[in-house]
Amino acid sequence: MDRSDGSHRKSDAVPLVSFTFPATGKDTESVGSNLTRQARPTAKHSIYLTFLSIYHREQSMCGIAGIFGISGERVEPIDIVAMCDALMSRGPDDEGYYINGSVGLGMRRLSIIDVENGKQPIHNEDNTVHVVLNGEIYNFQELRTQLKGRGHSFYTDSDTEVIVHLYEEYGDQCVQHLRGMFAFAVWDDKQKKLLLARDRLGIKPLFYGQFHGHLVFGSELKALLQLPWVERQLDWGAVSHLFTFLTTPRDQSILSGIHKLEAGHMLTIQANRLPEVTRYWDVNFEADTQKSEDDFVEELREKLSESVRLRMICDVPFGAFLSGGIDSSAVVATMATQCSQPIKTFSVGFSEQAYNELSYARKVAEAFGTDHHELVLQPDVMGILDDIVWDMDEPFGDSSAIPTYMVSKLASQHVKVVLSGDGGDELFAGYDRYCVEQRERRYRYIPGVLRSLMGAVGGQLSEGTKGRNFLKHIALDGPDRYLDAGTLFDRESQQSLFQSPVCEQILSLDPWQSMLQSLPADDSDWLSSLQYLDIKNYLSLDILTKVDRMSMANSLEARVPLLDHKLVEFAATIPSEFRLRNGNTKHIFKRAMRGVLPDHIIDRPKQGFAIPLGEWFRGDLNSFVHDLLLSPTSQARNIFNSGYIENLLQLHSRGRSLDLQLWTLISFELWCRRFLDAPLLRIEGQSNIKRNWRTSPKPLGGMQAQ
């Protein structure tokens, strides 16, 4: 908004290209070469691009993409459209584009708020500021009122439009005023400046890279891969991180040169300048010793109620994921107090009772009168692996992506928005591993020389020998010990897993170091340090990534009330002794829910969202795992030692729990086939996609990747 004269007149200047398409609702195929465009426009005219065909994925919130020619390179509309084509599953309802010389913004939209009129990109009064948003701004109504009071004019009722006017008021610091989950891009045409920002906890993803004079970005990796000049080469640091911690790093994707914008960070870039990435928010664990335990309980209840209320604002049907655990149950219970109609709830379980929580979910559903839906998964669910690999976007070592995909698919048949209970364990110390670390801290009283000797003895024992891992583990100190407990393949195992010379590159990098560098030097509040570590890594890289990708794959928006940043900041002021007390995890949260939830839900042992892969891999899926991991295609990559993988398979068949190691290898191999090997990537069958890529990737040999 140009407020130099206090007016809101629109400028006569128009962008080179500004257009919006409604969704076709048809199953057709995107062919980039069939994109047509008219001549260069004159003033007050726009170019309108039309498709001869647009593909649509039936099974599959929003996705954004864009290109900035840093030195003035012209952006081709066909490139922006191709990037957004790859995001169809995130936004099947609508699409829109802004292209003006050296900048192009695009989006695919799942309509949640202002369904009819909230088309993006959104602009200010004189068309000098444009924004595309993936996510939701929950305090947009409050912000809208404030901005109107400051003279801003709105032409939609959508939450996206407040970002434009906040930017006019506060510049880059507009992000500080937002309460929600988001990844957005703002183009300031006057300053020739691009701003990218990602929400504080990393609920919504954003990838970016700099290639051949262009800065490119998108909600998913596959959007960037639509561009012919984006290379597909493995980043060995990311590969090492994957096989250490199940995921790729906070700031790097699996592909060299393509980065992730970290949670709570923003990127700015102007013409002929380098991009600048800055952190705008972080969680600070500092106990408020002035409040009593009762004070914290009361305030926790109030903040949870407010957070849930904000996330129930939408113009479409909504529901909730319900596992029967305390976190999702607390969300459902709070929703029930604020809704006059029964809440729709969704659960998945397994016939293997050790993994099945459906009985607990049913009890919660009965207690709060929900409209409950559930699904029992069998080994044949592995038939959706191809879809999951595509939608996860990167190799992913957490097999609970499978039930997350299925419960999202179930929910999408009834609603467009769900609330989930994710984040409670990280905020309120709910993981059993915190209790384990509390017990193991007594090892620090064993003289260091003796512990080192025990570690050396353990290192001499052959892999699989009972006690080997314990002896090596006890030799470690503090945070190292905690990281070791969550490590998939340690460095010694990776030395056996990877072939040389890949191994040389892998071992030259240490994923532990990036983790340890984020920890405070003061170890006096060890619990807060470990929770901080988990919030910055496990929560954003595993839990939130999984929920975002698997819900979006089914055109379902998942909202996370426990991760409202005001609730997170409050939780960080709760003293450690109120979070973990006498081996009782999540003490303060359980107290807050006492009288709200049935006691048997609060007091039952924690059960993770696990899948019986171990049993399946020893049973019906045994040959599938063996044939995939030892296939000629896999071995031709010259990445893994087949003898070591054979040994893993044998150890697993004899009863050793190696399902996550095998799953990570499976995920990596299937991802390579989909994203690296294939000259033509496509999803067919159940997902009903037929997708043509604009360029053919090179096959991957061992050292072709970097």
Salt bridges, closest charged atoms under 4 A:
ASP2 OD2 - LYS190 NZ 3.78
ASP5 OD2 - ARG9 NH2 3.18
GLU76 OE1 - ARG37 NH1 3.06
ASP79 OD1 - ARG694 NH1 3.12
ASP93 OD2 - LYS416 NZ 2.62
ASP94 OD1 - LYS119 NZ 3.52
GLU95 OE1 - ARG108 NH1 2.71
GLU125 OE2 - HIS8 ND1 3.95
GLU125 OE1 - HIS165 ND1 3.87
GLU136 OE1 - ARG559 NH2 3.87
ASP157 OD1 - ARG144 NH2 3.36
GLU161 OE2 - HIS165 NE2 3.56
GLU168 OE1 - HIS152 ND1 3.35
GLU168 OE1 - HIS165 ND1 2.82
GLU169 OE2 - ARG3 NH1 2.61
GLU169 OE1 - ARG150 NE 2.97
GLU169 OE2 - HIS152 NE2 2.72
ASP172 OD1 - LYS193 NZ 2.82
ASP189 OD1 - LYS192 NZ 2.93
GLU220 OE2 - ARG90 NH1 2.99
GLU220 OE1 - LYS222 NZ 2.80
GLU262 OE1 - ARG250 NE 3.03
ASP282 OD2 - ARG279 NH1 3.11
ASP282 OD1 - LYS536 NZ 3.12
ASP288 OD2 - LYS291 NZ 3.92
GLU293 OE1 - ARG581 NH2 3.20
GLU293 OE2 - HIS587 NE2 2.68
GLU293 OE2 - ARG591 NH1 3.19
ASP294 OD1 - ARG591 NH2 2.85
GLU299 OE1 - LYS291 NZ 2.71
GLU299 OE2 - LYS303 NZ 3.89
GLU306 OE1 - ARG179 NH2 2.96
ASP327 OD2 - LYS586 NZ 2.91
GLU357 OE2 - ARG604 NH2 2.49
ASP371 OD2 - LYS344 NZ 2.92
ASP371 OD1 - HIS373 NE2 3.31
GLU374 OE2 - ARG362 NH2 2.65
GLU374 OE1 - HIS372 NE2 3.42
ASP386 OD1 - ARG674 NH1 2.85
ASP391 OD1 - ARG57 NH1 2.77
ASP393 OD1 - LYS222 NZ 2.86
GLU394 OE1 - LYS260 NZ 3.62
ASP398 OD2 - LYS546 NZ 3.76
ASP425 OD1 - LYS586 NZ 2.67
ASP425 OD2 - LYS606 NZ 2.75
GLU437 OE2 - ARG481 NH2 2.84
GLU440 OE1 - HIS473 NE2 2.71
GLU440 OE1 - ARG481 NE 3.81
ASP477 OD1 - ARG451 NH2 2.82
ASP484 OD2 - HIS473 ND1 2.68
ASP490 OD2 - LYS472 NZ 3.14
GLU492 OE2 - ARG468 NH2 2.80
GLU492 OE1 - LYS472 NZ 3.05
ASP510 OD1 - ARG491 NH1 3.89
ASP523 OD2 - ARG441 NH1 3.68
ASP534 OD2 - ARG433 NH2 3.41
ASP548 OD1 - ARG90 NH2 2.86
ASP548 OD1 - LYS204 NZ 2.75
ASP548 OD2 - ARG549 NH1 3.11
GLU557 OE2 - ARG559 NE 2.61
ASP564 OD2 - ARG179 NE 2.79
ASP564 OD2 - ARG311 NH1 3.14
ASP599 OD1 - ARG594 NH1 3.34
ASP603 OD2 - ARG594 NH1 3.07
ASP627 OD1 - HIS626 ND1 3.57
GLU669 OE1 - ARG637 NE 2.87
GLU669 OE2 - ARG673 NE 2.57
ASP677 OD2 - ARG637 NH2 2.64
GLU684 OE1 - ARG682 NH1 3.72
